[in-house]
Every structure is written in C-alpha cells, then in structure tokens.
Amino acid sequence: MKIGIVGLGLIGGCLGLDLRQLGYQVYGVARRSHTCQAALAAGAVDQASSDLGLLQATDVVFVCTPMAAILPTIEQLAKHLAAETVITDVGSVKGAIVHEATQLWPRFVGAHPMSGKAEAGFQAAQRDLFVGNPYVITPVATSDAQAVALVDELARSVRSQLFYCSPEDHDRAVAWISHLPVMVSASLIQACLKEPDAAVAQLAQNLASSGFRDTSRVGGGNPELGVMMAQFNRQALLQTLEHYRHQIEHLTHLIEAQDWANLEKVLLENQTHRPDFLVE
Amino acid sequence: MKIGIVGLGLIGGCLGLDLRQLGYQVYGVARRSHTCQAALAAGAVDQASSDLGLLQATDVVFVCTPMAAILPTIEQLAKHLAAETVITDVGSVKGAIVHEATQLWPRFVGAHPMSGKAEAGFQAAQRDLFVGNPYVITPVATSDAQAVALVDELARSVRSQLFYCSPEDHDRAVAWISHLPVMVSASLIQACLKEPDAAVAQLAQNLASSGFRDTSRVGGGNPELGVMMAQFNRQALLQTLEHYRHQIEHLTHLIEAQDWANLEKVLLENQTHRPDFLVE
C-alpha cells in the first residue's frame, strides 16, 4: 500500500516514521524543502516533495496540515488523486471539516489521533507516539465503509486505541476535556495578572508552586492553537463555558453563604469522579 | 535550644526530622500515642507525649495542627509555657490566626512554610522537605522582634527561602496562586460531570488526557483542605473569584464576537507572563 502524507509536522512526521517502519511506502508533501529533506533523512518518507502531484498513485492520503488548511488541501488533492484513493485528516475539530470534506471527496474519512507533545514540528517527530492513545474516527451517514475500514486498519497498525462517534459528539467531548480547560486555565492567569497591588502581585509570583503551575499550564500554551480551538469549535466551546460559569457562580455562592457542608459535598464528588477521566 | 512541636503530621514531622538532625532537642506532642511512637522510632523527636505539659521547658513551639485547632492549641499552651517561650504556627492562612494569637501570646510569630506533598500524616514525613521552598513570616506591629528573629533563624536552618509580609498580603497572594486554582479546577470537574448526554459524557472520559489531568488536579484533591481554605480565607478568595468570573466572561465574549485578534492577544500575554510565576 502506498500512503501519502500532506504536512510533515509532528503528527504527519510521526505517522510517516511508524507507517514506513511497518513496511508501507510513504510519500510526503511539505511546503518547505528543508522539511522534505529532514523527513527523508530521518526515514519518515520514501519520497518527499512540495508538489501534491507526488501523491497521485497513493491508496490513502493523511491530511496533517493545520485546521485552516485541511479543506483547501482536499480541494487541491482532488485534482491529483484517483477516485478510489481514500483521504483522511487528523484535525482536532471534526464538525467544521467532515461534512464539507465528504462532499469534496466521497472517500473522505474524518479522524482525530489524540496524541501530542509540548514541542511541535517535524523535529519533534518520534516513533510510537500513537501507542495506547485514542484515535477517534468520525464517520457520517454517507461515509464509504471500505474507506472507513482502511483508516481503522492503519490507526490500529500504529497501535492506537480506536473510538467511533459522530463529528458533533467528538466536538462536544473535546470541548469539555481539551478546549474548555484551555479557557479555564487562561482565565486564571489573566485574573492573577490583574491584581492591582504590586506588592501582592509580586508575592503571588514568588509563592506560586505546583498547584498554580498545573492549573495554569494549558492556559499559558501556544496562542495560535488556543485561537484555532475557539474558532473551529466555537459553538460547543461556548456551551461548555456557559455550564462552567454556572459552576463558578455556584461555588462562589456556597462560599458566600458559608455553606461548608455543600462545598465539601462538591469537592468530595470531584475527588470520587475525577479518576473516571484518567483511566489509561 | 529546646524545640516543641504540636501536631506530628507531615509538616510537624518534617520539622522534627530536620531540626533534630541540626542538633536541637525536639519535644513532640501528638494526640495519638501511635503517632508519638512512630515519631520516636523515626528519630523525629527526642521525647513525645499526648500531654502539652511536655513542652514546659521549651524555648520555641511550632504549632503544626490543622487550621481550626491552632488558636485553641495556643490557648492551652499558654497554661504550660514560660512567658519568654516563642510560639509560631505553620497555618496556610494568616489573617484569621495572627492577630488573635498575638493577643493570646505576645511572643507569637505567624508563619507559613509553603512545602507539601500529595501524602499527608507523619508516615509521609521526610528530611529536607523545606529546602528551597518559601517560608513566609507575617509579623504585625506588635510582634516581638527577638521572637521574629528566632523563627527566621530556624526557618533558614531548614534551608527555606524567607519572605516577609503582612498577614493580609499573604492571604491575598495565596488566594491567587493556591486557593483560587482549587475552585477554578473544582468547577471544571463539576461542569464536565454535568454533561446531560451520556454518550458524550462517556466519550469525554475516554478522551481526557494530560490537559484535563493537569487542569483538574487540585480541584480533585482533599475536600477538607479545600473547605478549610474557603473557610479561613473566605474574603480574599471571594475577591479573586469575582475577578476570575470577569475573565471567564471576557473570554466568552471574545469567542462569541469571534474577536480572534484579541483572543490571541490574551493568550500571548499568558504565554509571556506565566513563566514569571514559575521562577525557582
């Protein structure tokens, strides 16, 4: 099987390393020639080019570009690929992609491998990034069953854990556990930066330790990624923010009312149920 | 110098281990006799008892009980100690303690060693817990200068990093970086638990990874500790919650208005300034 990858960043690079290791022929397309050279040198691709024409004989193409480039890339690919080629993507929001992409290319399969690391770009690529991590496939009513089966097979081959759901359920779930935490954490940093008393602000900086570090981590991350989440998953994110604001107001109310019994009940429920989200 | 410690939990136990190692004579008081025996066996104390009378000949006493027991313990200690004995505490909120404690005992010095670990109790005690971590001393106008100097000397001897501020500034600073993060993080877990669609709720649990894990950590911790923070630092915590709610509303507004330029500005400011809180 001949596999194409468009976009040789972290995810595209990792897919290339793993799939080539498994014996597939991998063709990579990157905008910059030095990325092509790096991918060739690292053994992530058999051939690389900045021209999508390189992919014309492939059986399946992974679109691993930033979110905003996924649909334009599929439009371009359509000019080069044979009709039976499967296209899949790795975008972190699915509703904004899948329906339109399936109209552009009937053998399109939306997916989201949920693996990552702090560093971005091909230089951070490594083998086995996907092992044990979720790979969500989001078919729609018109999805081609054979195309879905092919993406399923490749996702299993890199030893991901597979999940199936609608694009909309995917987007609501990742709003809760990925996009909302970014906004919650970002608001914490913003609030701390607004302390008007310079002595208290300095003291807060001096005394901050692991609790602040962990709670503020994702809110102090890559700004472009944060904006991208909000842009492409706007509706689902706004819904979770609305629920979240109610919870902040509820806790505030309990503290104002000195209702310590109910505050303890809430915190106990958290302590009991948080582990449900952390099962490996 | 003879040192007393009331409460042989994590902090009291660690103080005993370090101070005894430095050559001081350490007398420990714990409610339970098996804690006394454990402290003796571990070499954290020279003598141990459940009777405060053990401390009558000490030069300084560290009150290392839970917050709610600090003032009652000082009242009890006052019946046993010589007037020149210094009393200090390790409570994580200072306004609710320092003024009243100084009235009960003129040679009282409020302080807060900001060291900890996930486990609690004497069994988690270890040497060198305080090394490099903040030890905040919060004198008031009437504090005895010699008493403050003695606490300073002992805090330095366990190789803490010393900070001085008023009890009120301490409480506002820890509200920002310790108590507010607990409520922010607790509200995130609560909100996620409120998703009405069972399939989406299950998917969110399956897909949660490091972003959710870190942002939810302190909100899923010890409920008693969370209630204690809110109870004893209520006013300062409510002020930070008010600021925080405004930030959540501001980010929500930017997303509603699709104002991506200003959302990126906020996230960029966070990325730039978060490291100010993480200087070792």
Contacts between the chains, C-beta under 8 A, distances in Angstrom:
chain1	res1	chain2	res2	distance
A	114	B	207	6.0
A	114	B	209	6.5
A	133	B	209	7.4
A	134	B	206	6.6
A	134	B	207	5.3
A	134	B	209	7.8
A	136	B	207	7.0
A	163	B	203	6.9
A	163	B	206	6.2
A	163	B	207	7.2
A	165	B	199	7.3
A	165	B	203	5.7
A	169	B	197	7.6
A	169	B	199	6.1
A	169	B	200	5.3
A	169	B	203	6.0
A	170	B	203	7.3
A	172	B	195	7.5
A	172	B	197	7.4
A	172	B	200	4.8
A	172	B	204	7.8
A	173	B	200	5.4
A	173	B	203	4.0
A	173	B	204	4.3
A	173	B	206	8.0
A	173	B	207	5.5
A	174	B	204	8.0
A	174	B	207	6.4
A	176	B	191	7.6
A	176	B	192	4.9
A	176	B	195	6.3
A	176	B	200	7.7
A	176	B	204	4.4
A	177	B	192	6.8
A	177	B	204	5.0
A	177	B	207	5.8
A	177	B	208	4.1
A	177	B	209	7.6
A	177	B	211	7.2
A	177	B	212	4.4
A	178	B	207	7.6
A	178	B	209	7.9
A	178	B	211	5.5
A	178	B	212	7.1
A	180	B	188	6.9
A	180	B	191	7.1
A	180	B	192	7.8
A	181	B	188	6.3
A	181	B	211	5.1
A	181	B	212	5.6
A	181	B	215	4.0
A	181	B	216	7.6
A	182	B	211	7.2
A	183	B	248	7.4
A	183	B	251	5.3
A	183	B	252	7.9
A	183	B	255	7.9
A	184	B	184	6.0
A	184	B	185	7.9
A	184	B	187	7.6
A	184	B	188	5.2
A	184	B	215	6.2
A	184	B	248	7.6
A	185	B	184	7.8
A	185	B	215	5.3
A	186	B	251	6.5
A	186	B	266	6.6
A	186	B	267	6.0
A	186	B	270	5.5
A	187	B	184	7.6
A	187	B	244	6.1
A	187	B	247	3.9
A	187	B	248	4.8
A	187	B	250	7.8
A	187	B	251	5.7
A	188	B	180	6.9
A	188	B	181	6.3
A	188	B	184	5.2
A	188	B	244	6.8
A	188	B	247	7.8
A	189	B	270	4.3
A	189	B	273	6.9
A	189	B	274	5.6
A	190	B	247	4.5
A	190	B	250	7.6
A	190	B	251	7.7
A	190	B	266	6.2
A	190	B	269	7.5
A	190	B	270	6.6
A	191	B	176	7.6
A	191	B	180	7.1
A	191	B	240	6.6
A	191	B	243	4.6
A	191	B	244	4.4
A	191	B	246	7.7
A	191	B	247	4.7
A	192	B	176	5.0
A	192	B	177	6.9
A	192	B	180	7.8
A	192	B	277	7.2
A	193	B	269	7.1
A	193	B	270	8.0
A	193	B	273	5.8
A	194	B	243	5.7
A	194	B	247	7.5
A	195	B	172	7.5
A	195	B	176	6.3
A	195	B	243	8.0
A	197	B	169	7.6
A	197	B	172	7.3
A	199	B	165	7.3
A	199	B	169	6.1
A	200	B	169	5.3
A	200	B	172	4.8
A	200	B	173	5.4
A	200	B	176	7.7
A	203	B	163	6.9
A	203	B	165	5.7
A	203	B	169	5.9
A	203	B	170	7.3
A	203	B	173	4.0
A	204	B	172	7.8
A	204	B	173	4.3
A	204	B	174	8.0
A	204	B	176	4.4
A	204	B	177	5.0
A	204	B	277	7.3
A	205	B	276	5.2
A	205	B	277	5.0
A	205	B	279	7.2
A	206	B	134	6.5
A	206	B	163	6.1
A	206	B	173	8.0
A	206	B	279	7.9
A	207	B	114	6.0
A	207	B	134	5.3
A	207	B	136	7.0
A	207	B	163	7.2
A	207	B	173	5.5
A	207	B	174	6.4
A	207	B	177	5.8
A	207	B	178	7.6
A	208	B	177	4.1
A	208	B	277	4.0
A	208	B	278	6.7
A	209	B	114	6.5
A	209	B	133	7.5
A	209	B	134	7.8
A	209	B	177	7.6
A	209	B	178	7.9
A	211	B	177	7.2
A	211	B	178	5.5
A	211	B	181	5.1
A	211	B	182	7.2
A	211	B	217	7.8
A	211	B	218	4.7
A	212	B	177	4.3
A	212	B	178	7.1
A	212	B	181	5.7
A	212	B	277	5.8
A	213	B	277	7.6
A	213	B	278	5.8
A	214	B	214	4.3
A	214	B	215	7.3
A	214	B	217	5.0
A	214	B	218	6.8
A	215	B	181	4.0
A	215	B	184	6.2
A	215	B	185	5.3
A	215	B	214	7.3
A	215	B	215	5.9
A	215	B	217	7.3
A	215	B	218	5.9
A	216	B	181	7.6
A	216	B	270	7.9
A	216	B	274	5.7
A	216	B	277	7.1
A	217	B	211	7.8
A	217	B	214	5.0
A	217	B	215	7.3
A	218	B	211	4.7
A	218	B	214	6.8
A	218	B	215	5.9
A	219	B	267	7.8
A	219	B	270	5.6
A	219	B	274	7.6
A	220	B	270	4.8
A	220	B	271	5.4
A	220	B	274	3.3
A	220	B	275	7.9
A	221	B	267	8.0
A	221	B	271	6.9
A	222	B	271	7.4
A	223	B	264	5.0
A	223	B	267	3.6
A	223	B	268	4.6
A	223	B	270	7.8
A	223	B	271	5.8
A	224	B	264	7.1
A	226	B	263	7.3
A	226	B	264	7.7
A	226	B	267	4.5
A	227	B	260	5.2
A	227	B	263	5.4
A	227	B	264	4.9
A	227	B	267	6.7
A	230	B	255	4.9
A	230	B	260	7.4
A	230	B	263	6.0
A	231	B	258	7.6
A	231	B	260	6.0
A	234	B	255	6.1
A	234	B	258	7.3
A	237	B	255	6.5
A	238	B	252	6.8
A	238	B	255	6.0
A	238	B	256	6.5
A	240	B	191	6.6
A	241	B	248	6.9
A	241	B	251	7.5
A	241	B	252	4.9
A	241	B	255	7.3
A	242	B	252	7.7
A	243	B	191	4.6
A	243	B	194	5.7
A	243	B	195	8.0
A	244	B	187	6.1
A	244	B	188	6.8
A	244	B	191	4.4
A	244	B	248	6.9
A	245	B	245	7.1
A	245	B	248	5.6
A	245	B	249	7.1
A	245	B	252	7.2
A	246	B	191	7.7
A	247	B	187	3.9
A	247	B	188	7.8
A	247	B	190	4.5
A	247	B	191	4.7
A	247	B	194	7.5
A	248	B	183	7.4
A	248	B	184	7.6
A	248	B	187	4.8
A	248	B	241	6.9
A	248	B	244	6.9
A	248	B	245	5.6
A	248	B	248	6.5
A	249	B	245	7.1
A	250	B	187	7.9
A	250	B	190	7.6
A	251	B	183	5.3
A	251	B	186	6.5
A	251	B	187	5.7
A	251	B	190	7.7
A	251	B	241	7.5
A	252	B	183	7.9
A	252	B	238	6.8
A	252	B	241	4.9
A	252	B	242	7.7
A	252	B	245	7.2
A	255	B	183	7.9
A	255	B	230	4.9
A	255	B	234	6.1
A	255	B	237	6.4
A	255	B	238	6.0
A	255	B	241	7.3
A	256	B	238	6.5
A	258	B	231	7.6
A	258	B	234	7.3
A	260	B	227	5.2
A	260	B	230	7.4
A	260	B	231	6.1
A	263	B	226	7.3
A	263	B	227	5.4
A	263	B	230	6.1
A	264	B	223	5.0
A	264	B	224	7.1
A	264	B	226	7.7
A	264	B	227	4.9
A	266	B	186	6.6
A	266	B	190	6.3
A	267	B	186	6.0
A	267	B	219	7.8
A	267	B	221	8.0
A	267	B	223	3.6
A	267	B	226	4.5
A	267	B	227	6.7
A	268	B	223	4.6
A	269	B	190	7.5
A	269	B	193	7.1
A	270	B	186	5.5
A	270	B	189	4.4
A	270	B	190	6.6
A	270	B	193	8.0
A	270	B	216	7.9
A	270	B	219	5.6
A	270	B	220	4.8
A	270	B	223	7.8
A	271	B	220	5.4
A	271	B	221	6.9
A	271	B	222	7.4
A	271	B	223	5.8
A	273	B	189	6.9
A	273	B	193	5.8
A	274	B	189	5.6
A	274	B	216	5.7
A	274	B	219	7.6
A	274	B	220	3.4
A	275	B	220	7.9
A	276	B	205	5.1
A	277	B	192	7.2
A	277	B	204	7.3
A	277	B	205	5.0
A	277	B	208	4.0
A	277	B	212	5.8
A	277	B	213	7.6
A	277	B	216	7.1
A	278	B	208	6.7
A	278	B	213	5.8
A	279	B	205	7.3
A	279	B	206	7.9
